[in-house]
Amino acid sequence: MSPTTLLGVQFTFSTVLYSLVAIWYVWPVVRKAPLSSALVPLFLVHALRYLPSSAFAPGQVGSTVPMDAMRTIAYGDMLSAALALVAAVFLWYRWSGAIGVAWIVNIVMAIDWLNAGFTAASRELATYPMGANWYIINYYVPLIGVVHVLIFARLLRRGPN
């Protein structure tokens, strides 16, 4: 099996698994909880987006990996992690403008998520020795995609605020 096919299979399985967990277990709780309370843990999932920066640690990715692509992904994700923490704090303390911050942060992070996916695909990162980043791509990236959907769905849903 080619690395690209393997990535596609693993990514798809992870996305389906996380989607089922979200639909069956997470969404029923998130839709009933007050908006701020529902969103805080979802943003905290995004706070782990600093993980791709592990590519900068010695020996974590092969020397042939296009580091300009890894920098684009890692720095975007580090910014997203910081923004996720900001949104979580605003929501936790129910500060004025917290819902607006949640919207802006989720939009910015979603754009970064799409850009990272485009960068990884266009530079064919799956064909390079990715070390532990292989697991981030296949198991964490689908999770944050599903969590983006949950955040947008809850922001759009009328209900307890």
C-alpha positions as CSV (number, residue, x, y, z in Angstrom):
1,M,0.0,0.0,0.0
2,S,1.4,3.4,-0.9
3,P,1.9,6.0,1.9
4,T,-0.7,8.2,0.3
5,T,-3.3,5.4,0.3
6,L,-2.4,4.4,3.8
7,L,-2.8,8.0,5.0
8,G,-6.2,8.2,3.2
9,V,-7.4,5.0,4.9
10,Q,-6.2,5.9,8.4
11,F,-7.5,9.5,8.1
12,T,-10.9,8.3,6.9
13,F,-11.2,5.7,9.7
14,S,-10.2,8.3,12.3
15,T,-12.7,10.8,10.9
16,V,-15.5,8.2,10.9
17,L,-14.7,7.1,14.4
18,Y,-14.5,10.7,15.8
19,S,-17.7,11.6,14.0
20,L,-19.6,8.7,15.6
21,V,-18.3,9.6,19.0
22,A,-19.3,13.2,18.4
23,I,-22.8,12.3,17.2
24,W,-23.5,9.6,19.7
25,Y,-21.9,11.0,22.9
26,V,-20.6,14.5,22.6
27,W,-23.3,16.4,20.7
28,P,-26.1,15.3,23.1
29,V,-24.2,16.9,26.0
30,V,-23.0,19.9,24.0
31,R,-26.4,20.9,22.6
32,K,-28.0,20.9,26.1
33,A,-25.2,22.7,28.0
34,P,-25.0,26.5,28.3
35,L,-23.1,27.8,25.3
36,S,-20.0,28.9,27.1
37,S,-19.8,25.7,29.2
38,A,-20.3,23.6,26.0
39,L,-17.5,25.4,24.1
40,V,-14.7,25.5,26.6
41,P,-13.7,21.8,26.4
42,L,-14.0,21.9,22.6
43,F,-11.6,24.8,22.4
44,L,-9.2,23.0,24.8
45,V,-9.0,20.1,22.3
46,H,-7.5,22.7,19.9
47,A,-5.0,23.9,22.5
48,L,-3.0,20.8,21.6
49,R,-2.4,22.1,18.1
50,Y,1.2,22.9,19.1
51,L,2.0,19.2,18.5
52,P,3.2,19.5,14.9
53,S,6.0,21.8,16.2
54,S,7.6,18.5,17.3
55,A,8.9,18.3,13.7
56,F,11.5,20.9,14.7
57,A,13.0,18.5,17.4
58,P,16.1,16.7,16.2
59,G,15.4,13.3,14.6
60,Q,11.6,13.7,14.5
61,V,11.2,13.9,10.7
62,G,13.5,12.8,7.9
63,S,16.0,15.3,6.5
64,T,14.2,15.2,3.2
65,V,11.0,16.6,4.6
66,P,10.2,20.0,3.1
67,M,10.7,22.1,6.2
68,D,9.1,25.2,4.6
69,A,5.8,23.2,4.5
70,M,6.4,21.9,8.1
71,R,7.0,25.5,9.3
72,T,3.8,26.7,7.6
73,I,1.8,24.0,9.3
74,A,3.6,24.2,12.7
75,Y,3.5,27.9,13.1
76,G,-0.1,28.1,12.0
77,D,-1.0,25.4,14.5
78,M,1.0,27.1,17.3
79,L,-1.0,30.3,16.7
80,S,-4.2,28.3,16.6
81,A,-3.3,26.6,20.0
82,A,-2.7,30.1,21.5
83,L,-6.0,31.4,20.1
84,A,-7.9,28.3,21.4
85,L,-6.6,29.0,24.9
86,V,-7.7,32.7,24.6
87,A,-11.2,31.6,23.5
88,A,-11.4,29.0,26.3
89,V,-10.4,31.6,28.9
90,F,-12.9,34.2,27.6
91,L,-15.7,31.5,27.6
92,W,-14.7,30.1,31.0
93,Y,-14.9,33.5,32.7
94,R,-17.9,34.5,30.5
95,W,-16.1,37.8,29.7
96,S,-17.9,40.3,27.5
97,G,-17.5,39.4,23.8
98,A,-16.7,35.7,24.6
99,I,-19.1,34.4,21.9
100,G,-17.7,36.8,19.3
101,V,-14.2,35.7,20.2
102,A,-15.3,32.1,19.9
103,W,-16.6,32.7,16.4
104,I,-13.5,34.6,15.2
105,V,-11.1,32.1,16.7
106,N,-13.0,29.1,15.3
107,I,-13.1,30.7,11.8
108,V,-9.3,31.5,11.9
109,M,-8.5,28.0,13.2
110,A,-10.7,26.4,10.6
111,I,-8.9,28.4,7.8
112,D,-5.6,27.3,9.3
113,W,-6.7,23.7,9.4
114,L,-7.7,23.8,5.8
115,N,-4.5,25.6,4.8
116,A,-2.4,23.0,6.7
117,G,-4.3,20.2,4.9
118,F,-3.7,21.8,1.5
119,T,0.0,22.4,2.3
120,A,0.4,18.8,3.4
121,A,-1.4,17.4,0.4
122,S,0.2,19.7,-2.2
123,R,3.7,19.0,-0.8
124,E,2.9,15.2,-0.5
125,L,4.1,15.1,3.1
126,A,2.7,11.6,3.4
127,T,5.5,10.4,1.1
128,Y,8.3,11.6,3.5
129,P,9.6,10.1,6.7
130,M,7.3,11.9,9.2
131,G,8.1,10.1,12.4
132,A,5.6,10.8,15.2
133,N,4.0,13.5,13.0
134,W,2.4,10.6,11.0
135,Y,0.2,9.9,14.1
136,I,-0.6,13.6,14.5
137,I,-1.8,13.7,10.9
138,N,-3.8,10.6,11.0
139,Y,-5.3,10.7,14.5
140,Y,-5.3,14.3,15.8
141,V,-6.0,16.2,12.6
142,P,-9.3,14.4,12.0
143,L,-10.3,15.0,15.6
144,I,-9.8,18.8,15.3
145,G,-11.8,18.8,12.1
146,V,-14.8,17.1,13.8
147,V,-14.4,19.5,16.8
148,H,-14.5,22.5,14.4
149,V,-17.9,21.2,13.2
150,L,-19.1,20.7,16.8
151,I,-18.1,24.3,17.7
152,F,-19.8,25.8,14.6
153,A,-22.9,23.7,15.1
154,R,-23.2,24.8,18.7
155,L,-22.6,28.4,17.9
156,L,-25.3,28.2,15.3
157,R,-27.8,26.3,17.5
158,R,-30.3,28.3,19.4
159,G,-30.5,27.1,23.0
160,P,-29.1,27.6,26.4
161,N,-26.6,30.5,26.5
